Amino acid sequence: MKLYLTLLFLLPSLIFSATHPSDAIAKINSLVNSGLETSLNKKSDDSTFVRRIYLDIIGRIPSIEESTQFIENKSPNKRQALIKNLLMSEAYVSNNFNYWADILRITNDGGNNIRVMTAAYSQWLKKSLRDNKRYDDMVYELLSSDGNVWENPAASYYLRDNGMPLDNTANTIRVFLGTRLECAQCHDHPFDNWTQMEFYQTAAFTYGYKGGTFPNDKDSNLSGLKRHIAALNKAKFAKAAGSDKIRPVNNEKQLQDFINNKKSARFIERSGLSRDEYIRRSRKGMEATNDMKLIQYSTKETIESLFGKMRSTNLSVQEKNLQLPHDYQYDDAKPKDIVKPATMFGDKITVKEGESRREAFARWLTSPNNPTFTRVIANRMWKKAFGVAVFSPVDEINDFTHVRNKELMDYLEQLMKDLDYNLKAFQFIIFNTDAYQAKVTASQIGTKDKYDFRGPILRRMTAEQLWDSLITLSIENPDIYLNSSKNDEALVNSIRAKYNSIEGMDTELFVNKIMDIASYTASRDKEIRDLRVKSLEARKEQDVDSIKKYQKDMREITKSIEEKTKNTLAMSSSGSMDMQMMDSMNYNNKGNKNKFQLIKQEPSANLSKNQLKVHQSQFKQFEKMLTHFYRASELSSPSPRGHFLRDFGQSDRLSIQNANSSPTITQALNLMNGHVYRVLNNPHSLLGRKLHASNSTPESFEILYQAFFSRKPTTDEWSILGQETKISKSEATKNVLWALLNSKQFTFIQ
């Protein structure tokens, strides 16, 4: 019977309701042991294990309470139980979002143009992880979805590479099939077997997608609005020009370009007018439609005020033929020949009836019969746990790939299939193996270096793990603050509600509403332009009062336009208000902030008035310090340059898994005297309150070691710490806190 039937890893609620998968764990233990040159590293102690498993599964160190509860637990199955609980937690979603967002290059860099797309994409990924969606289903959705992102967020996969279909193909093959095809995009691969023809044949399956601002449905109200404006413009132009046989133009340049075109003579002849008369009438038409330019501009402003500048929110797909490049140089085809889709390896693809080429490609790629799909994800998950893969790199399989333990890799691949691509089930088994629970190997393992998996390797925390661990030291319950998740959900829901409300209207009614709003906006445009001129003049005169007055007047006009837009669109034909539209229009005014639940450290009874003021000031400072002090998955993706996360090597998401784990001087300075040290040292932080409540200097030292390392100081460490007990408790605590924060023991995963 398949293993997944034993484990019941089909629904999140049933994920760990079955018996321990001892057979799979025992098999992996046997395969690892058979490949050992010596023996496994000794089993890690509880304090080392609890810190490691928290970092590997949920991306942060455990709190003092969490580590203490585990260490004091006497159950023989407590490690298995902890692994289960962590895999089922919301914090698992947070940590794994960071991992997959790096692979999929989910980024906010692009401003408002991709804000909605990124929000929908992030939401989809977090929900997929939360629901424990099968990995093959996740990938199939990414490769086959289309439509608008608030209904089909997985379409964001192609929108992420909008306008770059060949690059998207290279990324797809690299991420999901572990093969680097980038070189074959321009020429036959110099170090591998792939040809340029094979690259183009693969790319032909998904070629033809296009990202757009709005759904391109010809029957949509938004398309109807565009047609209405175009018809108004055309009719007004024709009336002023005295003929509907004169081609509408918007400006003098368009007119001159048309006149200078060789084909214009035939067009002018058909109009029955002389060349000069045609030009004169064209200019009359242009003059008559000048006011329409303002209406068109105001209409665009109205739509953008509703939806934002959403240039990547809709994926439309037309199965276009892909041509070879103009400089194709091989004998098997000519430049610009049309390329028929074909697979690189494995089974040939047969497109089924009613199936698109992309869907057929997605079915082939995610099939258990695909030669590398399962192997790559099994190897990725192993590397994620151990810090070193069974074969490296994980995304460059070729004739020179060295597999460190072939029997182990074959079994992991089959195990992934038997588990129906359930990543939580797969990780649960790996984390319960003897090899994972052994002590780390403190050696740097290169891509081609031998390693027999006698234990995980010693690794630096990722930027996200370090940031999230520092937050764990600073506030209670860091996992409950879903800042960007809530904002993303609110944004996507708002856009969905607006779009559905608009598309639910009668087209004529919608067009009339927008034209009414556009006319009002156009009528206020001159006022705004005049105020801007006056404001600039006031700036030259350094007249601060006038500047403030003009800016206030402009804000009031802008607000009146917003109110006009909201009220006009929300008003039904019967005169009642559409409350769904009203709610969606109010999105920007809603408070979506997820405020921290802070506990103020009560002052000592014997403090003087000045000391009380200092105490209160410290709390206010602490509140300010916590601005955007959310877990990495709940911040901008990625964080802006100069942020702690970027300084510590967070990926810029421009390329796949582009994070940097190398230490820098900036990192050292940041930990020595940066923002995070001031937060931790504040008496109102979680750590600060625990230290304040301690009864002695040695007790404070124990608290610090438990917080940073999940253990108490060793005998050797006590001998060093003894020197600090000779000074005040406050100063000694600051010194040791600073030392532990800047220690390699804190920033590494043992």
MIROTOR-69097 format. One line per field, with one value per residue (C-alpha): residue number from 1; residue in three letters; x, y, z. Coordinates in steps of 0.1 Angstrom, whole numbers. Example, Ala and Ser with C-alpha at 12.3 -4.5 7.8 and 13.67 -1.06 7.14 Angstrom:
resi 1;2
resn ala;ser
east 123;137
north -45;-11
up 78;71
//
This chain:
resi 1;2;3;4;5;6;7;8;9;10;11;12;13;14;15;16;17;18;19;20;21;22;23;24;25;26;27;28;29;30;31;32;33;34;35;36;37;38;39;40;41;42;43;44;45;46;47;48;49;50;51;52;53;54;55;56;57;58;59;60;61;62;63;64;65;66;67;68;69;70;71;72;73;74;75;76;77;78;79;80;81;82;83;84;85;86;87;88;89;90;91;92;93;94;95;96;97;98;99;100;101;102;103;104;105;106;107;108;109;110;111;112;113;114;115;116;117;118;119;120;121;122;123;124;125;126;127;128;129;130;131;132;133;134;135;136;137;138;139;140;141;142;143;144;145;146;147;148;149;150;151;152;153;154;155;156;157;158;159;160;161;162;163;164;165;166;167;168;169;170;171;172;173;174;175;176;177;178;179;180;181;182;183;184;185;186;187;188;189;190;191;192;193;194;195;196;197;198;199;200;201;202;203;204;205;206;207;208;209;210;211;212;213;214;215;216;217;218;219;220;221;222;223;224;225;226;227;228;229;230;231;232;233;234;235;236;237;238;239;240;241;242;243;244;245;246;247;248;249;250;251;252;253;254;255;256;257;258;259;260;261;262;263;264;265;266;267;268;269;270;271;272;273;274;275;276;277;278;279;280;281;282;283;284;285;286;287;288;289;290;291;292;293;294;295;296;297;298;299;300;301;302;303;304;305;306;307;308;309;310;311;312;313;314;315;316;317;318;319;320;321;322;323;324;325;326;327;328;329;330;331;332;333;334;335;336;337;338;339;340;341;342;343;344;345;346;347;348;349;350;351;352;353;354;355;356;357;358;359;360;361;362;363;364;365;366;367;368;369;370;371;372;373;374;375;376;377;378;379;380;381;382;383;384;385;386;387;388;389;390;391;392;393;394;395;396;397;398;399;400;401;402;403;404;405;406;407;408;409;410;411;412;413;414;415;416;417;418;419;420;421;422;423;424;425;426;427;428;429;430;431;432;433;434;435;436;437;438;439;440;441;442;443;444;445;446;447;448;449;450;451;452;453;454;455;456;457;458;459;460;461;462;463;464;465;466;467;468;469;470;471;472;473;474;475;476;477;478;479;480;481;482;483;484;485;486;487;488;489;490;491;492;493;494;495;496;497;498;499;500;501;502;503;504;505;506;507;508;509;510;511;512;513;514;515;516;517;518;519;520;521;522;523;524;525;526;527;528;529;530;531;532;533;534;535;536;537;538;539;540;541;542;543;544;545;546;547;548;549;550;551;552;553;554;555;556;557;558;559;560;561;562;563;564;565;566;567;568;569;570;571;572;573;574;575;576;577;578;579;580;581;582;583;584;585;586;587;588;589;590;591;592;593;594;595;596;597;598;599;600;601;602;603;604;605;606;607;608;609;610;611;612;613;614;615;616;617;618;619;620;621;622;623;624;625;626;627;628;629;630;631;632;633;634;635;636;637;638;639;640;641;642;643;644;645;646;647;648;649;650;651;652;653;654;655;656;657;658;659;660;661;662;663;664;665;666;667;668;669;670;671;672;673;674;675;676;677;678;679;680;681;682;683;684;685;686;687;688;689;690;691;692;693;694;695;696;697;698;699;700;701;702;703;704;705;706;707;708;709;710;711;712;713;714;715;716;717;718;719;720;721;722;723;724;725;726;727;728;729;730;731;732;733;734;735;736;737;738;739;740;741;742;743;744;745;746;747;748;749;750
resn met;lys;leu;tyr;leu;thr;leu;leu;phe;leu;leu;pro;ser;leu;ile;phe;ser;ala;thr;his;pro;ser;asp;ala;ile;ala;lys;ile;asn;ser;leu;val;asn;ser;gly;leu;glu;thr;ser;leu;asn;lys;lys;ser;asp;asp;ser;thr;phe;val;arg;arg;ile;tyr;leu;asp;ile;ile;gly;arg;ile;pro;ser;ile;glu;glu;ser;thr;gln;phe;ile;glu;asn;lys;ser;pro;asn;lys;arg;gln;ala;leu;ile;lys;asn;leu;leu;met;ser;glu;ala;tyr;val;ser;asn;asn;phe;asn;tyr;trp;ala;asp;ile;leu;arg;ile;thr;asn;asp;gly;gly;asn;asn;ile;arg;val;met;thr;ala;ala;tyr;ser;gln;trp;leu;lys;lys;ser;leu;arg;asp;asn;lys;arg;tyr;asp;asp;met;val;tyr;glu;leu;leu;ser;ser;asp;gly;asn;val;trp;glu;asn;pro;ala;ala;ser;tyr;tyr;leu;arg;asp;asn;gly;met;pro;leu;asp;asn;thr;ala;asn;thr;ile;arg;val;phe;leu;gly;thr;arg;leu;glu;cys;ala;gln;cys;his;asp;his;pro;phe;asp;asn;trp;thr;gln;met;glu;phe;tyr;gln;thr;ala;ala;phe;thr;tyr;gly;tyr;lys;gly;gly;thr;phe;pro;asn;asp;lys;asp;ser;asn;leu;ser;gly;leu;lys;arg;his;ile;ala;ala;leu;asn;lys;ala;lys;phe;ala;lys;ala;ala;gly;ser;asp;lys;ile;arg;pro;val;asn;asn;glu;lys;gln;leu;gln;asp;phe;ile;asn;asn;lys;lys;ser;ala;arg;phe;ile;glu;arg;ser;gly;leu;ser;arg;asp;glu;tyr;ile;arg;arg;ser;arg;lys;gly;met;glu;ala;thr;asn;asp;met;lys;leu;ile;gln;tyr;ser;thr;lys;glu;thr;ile;glu;ser;leu;phe;gly;lys;met;arg;ser;thr;asn;leu;ser;val;gln;glu;lys;asn;leu;gln;leu;pro;his;asp;tyr;gln;tyr;asp;asp;ala;lys;pro;lys;asp;ile;val;lys;pro;ala;thr;met;phe;gly;asp;lys;ile;thr;val;lys;glu;gly;glu;ser;arg;arg;glu;ala;phe;ala;arg;trp;leu;thr;ser;pro;asn;asn;pro;thr;phe;thr;arg;val;ile;ala;asn;arg;met;trp;lys;lys;ala;phe;gly;val;ala;val;phe;ser;pro;val;asp;glu;ile;asn;asp;phe;thr;his;val;arg;asn;lys;glu;leu;met;asp;tyr;leu;glu;gln;leu;met;lys;asp;leu;asp;tyr;asn;leu;lys;ala;phe;gln;phe;ile;ile;phe;asn;thr;asp;ala;tyr;gln;ala;lys;val;thr;ala;ser;gln;ile;gly;thr;lys;asp;lys;tyr;asp;phe;arg;gly;pro;ile;leu;arg;arg;met;thr;ala;glu;gln;leu;trp;asp;ser;leu;ile;thr;leu;ser;ile;glu;asn;pro;asp;ile;tyr;leu;asn;ser;ser;lys;asn;asp;glu;ala;leu;val;asn;ser;ile;arg;ala;lys;tyr;asn;ser;ile;glu;gly;met;asp;thr;glu;leu;phe;val;asn;lys;ile;met;asp;ile;ala;ser;tyr;thr;ala;ser;arg;asp;lys;glu;ile;arg;asp;leu;arg;val;lys;ser;leu;glu;ala;arg;lys;glu;gln;asp;val;asp;ser;ile;lys;lys;tyr;gln;lys;asp;met;arg;glu;ile;thr;lys;ser;ile;glu;glu;lys;thr;lys;asn;thr;leu;ala;met;ser;ser;ser;gly;ser;met;asp;met;gln;met;met;asp;ser;met;asn;tyr;asn;asn;lys;gly;asn;lys;asn;lys;phe;gln;leu;ile;lys;gln;glu;pro;ser;ala;asn;leu;ser;lys;asn;gln;leu;lys;val;his;gln;ser;gln;phe;lys;gln;phe;glu;lys;met;leu;thr;his;phe;tyr;arg;ala;ser;glu;leu;ser;ser;pro;ser;pro;arg;gly;his;phe;leu;arg;asp;phe;gly;gln;ser;asp;arg;leu;ser;ile;gln;asn;ala;asn;ser;ser;pro;thr;ile;thr;gln;ala;leu;asn;leu;met;asn;gly;his;val;tyr;arg;val;leu;asn;asn;pro;his;ser;leu;leu;gly;arg;lys;leu;his;ala;ser;asn;ser;thr;pro;glu;ser;phe;glu;ile;leu;tyr;gln;ala;phe;phe;ser;arg;lys;pro;thr;thr;asp;glu;trp;ser;ile;leu;gly;gln;glu;thr;lys;ile;ser;lys;ser;glu;ala;thr;lys;asn;val;leu;trp;ala;leu;leu;asn;ser;lys;gln;phe;thr;phe;ile;gln
east 0;13;29;5;-24;-6;2;-31;-12;-41;-57;-40;-63;-53;-17;-3;-32;-16;12;49;63;91;97;107;129;146;152;168;189;201;209;229;247;257;274;293;331;332;300;273;281;268;232;226;214;180;190;209;181;153;171;180;145;128;151;148;110;96;126;133;149;125;115;127;93;93;128;123;90;106;138;118;94;103;83;105;86;89;111;86;58;76;84;47;35;60;51;14;20;14;51;59;41;62;95;87;72;107;122;98;96;134;130;100;114;83;92;76;104;83;62;24;26;29;15;-18;0;26;-1;-22;9;21;-14;-16;18;10;-23;-8;18;-9;-32;-2;-11;6;38;29;-5;12;36;8;-13;17;23;-13;-32;-44;-69;-69;-48;-76;-94;-64;-33;-11;-11;14;41;41;33;65;84;59;75;103;88;122;137;106;112;148;137;109;133;159;136;114;136;170;185;203;192;201;231;210;188;215;235;241;251;289;291;259;239;212;209;194;167;157;154;131;111;105;97;71;48;42;49;21;11;7;2;-23;-37;-73;-90;-91;-127;-143;-177;-164;-176;-141;-137;-171;-159;-129;-151;-175;-148;-133;-167;-173;-140;-145;-180;-168;-139;-160;-186;-160;-141;-173;-166;-164;-138;-111;-89;-90;-57;-49;-21;0;27;2;-11;23;33;1;6;42;33;32;-2;-19;-24;-48;-67;-69;-81;-110;-121;-128;-107;-76;-45;-46;-83;-78;-51;-73;-103;-81;-69;-105;-113;-82;-93;-128;-116;-91;-116;-119;-82;-90;-120;-98;-71;-98;-113;-79;-74;-107;-99;-65;-80;-102;-77;-42;-17;-22;-1;4;-29;-43;-27;-42;-29;-29;-11;13;40;75;102;139;160;172;208;202;233;227;220;187;166;168;166;130;116;86;94;70;67;87;99;136;136;113;78;66;37;4;-20;-54;-87;-97;-62;-40;-3;6;-17;-1;34;24;10;42;65;47;43;58;73;92;129;139;108;105;143;148;122;133;169;159;141;171;194;170;173;210;226;241;223;226;237;249;240;203;194;221;218;243;266;291;267;281;255;269;247;228;208;196;187;167;148;141;127;104;94;82;61;47;37;19;43;32;61;52;51;84;101;85;104;137;136;131;161;192;214;194;193;230;255;266;297;317;332;326;314;319;297;318;332;324;300;284;257;269;250;238;266;272;254;249;214;198;190;153;161;183;158;129;150;158;121;115;138;120;82;58;41;59;41;6;13;3;10;15;-8;-37;-28;-25;-58;-75;-60;-70;-105;-109;-99;-121;-151;-146;-142;-171;-193;-183;-188;-221;-235;-254;-227;-246;-251;-214;-202;-225;-212;-175;-182;-200;-170;-145;-164;-164;-126;-119;-139;-117;-85;-79;-83;-56;-32;-37;-31;1;14;5;22;54;54;49;79;101;90;94;58;51;16;5;21;2;-31;-26;-17;-48;-70;-55;-62;-98;-103;-87;-109;-140;-131;-126;-160;-176;-161;-172;-207;-214;-202;-220;-253;-276;-300;-328;-309;-299;-262;-242;-226;-202;-188;-188;-167;-142;-139;-129;-100;-73;-89;-91;-67;-50;-22;-16;-5;18;4;31;35;49;75;62;87;103;86;117;123;127;106;135;139;102;104;133;113;83;106;121;87;79;112;105;71;88;116;91;78;77;92;73;86;104;75;52;74;80;92;122;130;144;182;196;172;187;175;193;224;225;222;185;179;170;147;160;174;167;178;201;207;243;255;289;297;304;317;282;267;292;286;248;250;275;257;227;189;184;208;190;157;169;186;154;138;104;114;105;141;145;115;128;162;146;126;157;169;206;233;239;202;203;231;211;182;204;219;185;172;201;212;183;207;224;261;287;313;339;315;307;344;345;311;324;344;312;295;320;302;266;239;227;261;270;238;244;279;269;239;262;287;261;244;278;289;291;273;242;243;250;227;243
north 0;34;54;83;60;52;88;104;135;146;173;198;188;151;157;140;119;87;65;75;67;46;25;55;70;36;32;66;59;27;43;71;46;25;55;66;65;67;70;95;125;121;129;165;175;189;225;223;204;227;258;241;227;260;278;251;248;281;304;318;308;295;318;310;295;274;259;253;235;212;205;198;174;138;121;98;111;148;155;139;158;192;186;179;210;233;220;227;263;296;303;274;295;325;308;288;319;334;303;300;338;337;309;324;359;375;412;446;464;480;502;505;490;455;461;442;414;409;411;384;363;365;356;326;313;317;300;271;266;269;244;221;220;192;204;191;209;241;240;229;260;283;270;268;297;328;356;384;380;386;355;334;347;319;337;360;335;346;382;383;379;399;407;381;347;331;341;327;294;293;300;274;246;257;259;228;205;215;222;254;263;300;295;276;307;322;292;255;249;249;225;205;186;211;228;262;244;224;256;271;239;240;277;272;255;287;313;338;351;388;409;437;464;451;420;422;409;428;426;442;475;489;479;495;527;528;523;550;576;566;569;603;615;602;617;651;651;642;668;696;683;681;646;611;602;622;601;614;626;639;664;680;654;626;647;653;616;607;632;622;585;572;556;589;600;572;579;616;608;587;616;637;666;683;678;713;711;677;692;722;701;678;707;718;684;685;718;706;676;694;694;656;652;666;642;613;623;627;593;577;594;582;546;548;562;532;505;521;517;480;472;435;423;402;374;368;339;333;304;322;306;310;318;311;343;362;351;313;296;259;235;220;251;285;319;329;294;286;262;234;226;195;182;183;147;121;113;132;156;149;178;165;177;209;213;243;239;254;230;201;214;218;182;168;188;178;142;115;101;133;123;152;170;148;143;181;189;159;172;208;197;176;206;228;205;196;226;204;186;150;165;201;225;217;234;223;186;176;148;160;160;141;124;119;89;75;49;76;100;73;65;101;105;75;86;120;102;78;108;124;154;163;185;186;148;146;171;154;122;140;159;126;109;101;121;153;150;144;172;194;190;222;220;240;216;226;218;188;179;145;144;113;131;122;153;187;212;243;272;309;320;336;373;364;339;364;392;370;357;392;400;369;384;417;410;384;362;374;350;365;398;393;428;424;394;415;444;422;405;439;453;422;421;458;455;424;442;473;453;430;460;478;447;441;474;481;492;523;533;527;548;576;575;576;604;624;619;628;660;670;662;682;712;713;707;744;753;728;740;776;767;748;779;801;776;777;815;814;790;815;842;818;826;797;807;810;777;759;776;766;730;729;741;715;687;699;698;663;652;665;646;614;620;626;594;573;586;585;550;537;553;527;536;537;562;538;532;501;494;468;495;520;496;489;526;532;508;534;550;518;511;479;482;452;470;453;443;459;453;483;475;488;513;505;521;541;559;597;620;624;586;582;606;586;554;568;582;547;532;559;552;515;520;541;515;488;505;478;453;424;391;392;375;404;432;445;417;422;449;482;488;498;477;452;423;436;444;408;394;391;383;412;387;398;363;329;324;354;357;363;345;362;383;421;450;466;435;437;474;468;442;461;495;494;496;460;463;494;476;446;468;488;478;475;449;413;405;438;431;396;410;438;412;390;390;388;393;355;350;377;358;326;345;358;324;308;335;334;298;278;267;279;289;261;258;275;303;309;313;342;356;358;389;407;401;426;455;466;443;468;473;436;426;452;438;402;410;428;399;372;393;396;360;335;311;333;338;302;271;243
up 0;-9;20;16;25;58;66;55;43;21;42;66;94;90;82;113;125;114;127;126;91;106;75;53;81;87;49;47;78;62;29;46;68;38;22;53;52;90;111;118;140;175;182;189;224;229;231;198;182;193;180;147;140;147;123;96;97;108;102;137;170;197;225;260;269;237;241;279;273;248;269;300;282;291;263;241;210;218;187;164;181;178;141;135;153;136;101;109;122;104;110;85;59;67;64;33;16;18;3;-26;-32;-38;-63;-81;-79;-64;-61;-54;-73;-100;-79;-84;-118;-104;-69;-75;-93;-66;-39;-56;-63;-27;-14;-37;-26;11;7;-12;16;42;25;19;-18;-37;-53;-87;-86;-76;-105;-129;-118;-124;-159;-171;-155;-174;-169;-143;-112;-86;-100;-112;-91;-104;-138;-121;-129;-166;-158;-137;-170;-191;-225;-219;-229;-238;-204;-188;-205;-194;-158;-159;-170;-145;-115;-121;-142;-128;-162;-174;-209;-209;-232;-257;-262;-284;-296;-290;-254;-252;-222;-225;-250;-255;-289;-298;-318;-287;-267;-292;-295;-258;-257;-284;-260;-239;-265;-271;-237;-231;-200;-200;-179;-179;-191;-229;-232;-260;-242;-210;-198;-198;-235;-241;-225;-249;-279;-267;-264;-298;-314;-298;-310;-345;-348;-335;-359;-389;-382;-379;-410;-430;-441;-426;-452;-436;-413;-377;-363;-328;-335;-362;-361;-368;-397;-412;-408;-427;-455;-460;-463;-498;-493;-483;-519;-526;-493;-502;-537;-523;-501;-533;-519;-530;-509;-494;-487;-470;-448;-440;-430;-409;-389;-384;-370;-348;-334;-327;-308;-286;-257;-261;-252;-217;-215;-225;-200;-173;-181;-178;-145;-133;-142;-126;-95;-93;-101;-100;-128;-132;-162;-152;-140;-168;-188;-222;-243;-280;-294;-317;-338;-326;-352;-350;-346;-377;-370;-366;-379;-379;-407;-394;-402;-417;-399;-390;-397;-376;-348;-338;-301;-289;-256;-247;-232;-219;-233;-263;-257;-273;-270;-260;-273;-256;-241;-249;-256;-223;-205;-223;-215;-178;-177;-192;-170;-137;-147;-124;-156;-163;-159;-136;-122;-90;-86;-85;-58;-37;-39;-31;0;12;7;25;56;54;38;12;-16;-28;-61;-67;-81;-76;-108;-133;-141;-168;-178;-152;-123;-93;-71;-36;-28;-59;-39;-15;-44;-61;-30;-22;-57;-53;-18;-32;-58;-31;-10;-40;-38;-3;8;45;46;28;52;82;73;66;98;118;103;124;99;103;141;144;153;124;104;107;72;40;13;-23;-52;-63;-28;-14;16;32;52;86;98;85;77;98;81;86;91;61;63;69;97;115;112;124;153;164;163;184;210;209;210;221;195;164;141;146;129;93;80;43;42;54;32;1;8;13;-19;-40;-26;-32;-69;-73;-59;-80;-112;-105;-96;-128;-150;-134;-145;-177;-203;-212;-176;-168;-198;-188;-152;-163;-188;-161;-137;-165;-174;-138;-135;-167;-153;-122;-141;-149;-112;-103;-129;-118;-82;-92;-109;-79;-56;-77;-76;-38;-35;-54;-30;0;10;33;42;6;-3;25;13;-23;-14;9;-20;-44;-18;-15;-52;-54;-26;-43;-75;-54;-37;-71;-85;-55;-53;-90;-94;-63;-73;-90;-118;-92;-70;-43;-32;-42;-8;-22;-45;-16;5;-23;-30;6;5;7;38;57;86;76;101;123;155;180;213;235;272;291;317;350;366;400;430;441;408;409;387;362;362;355;326;312;316;298;271;266;260;234;217;217;200;173;169;161;130;103;128;112;101;67;49;61;47;12;-10;-11;14;0;-2;31;51;76;54;23;43;54;19;11;-26;-48;-66;-100;-105;-90;-54;-55;-18;-5;26;28;58;53;74;71;88;116;122;121;149;170;172;149;153;165;194;206;204;224;250;255;289;272;247;255;264;282;305;313;322;343;363;371;407;400;375;371;365;338;321;321;305;278;270;269;247;222;223;240;268;299;300;302;329;308;299;336;343;317;328;364;355;346;380;395;379;381;369;343;327;329;312;284;278;276;254;230;230;224;196;178;183;155;177;174;136;127;127;146
//
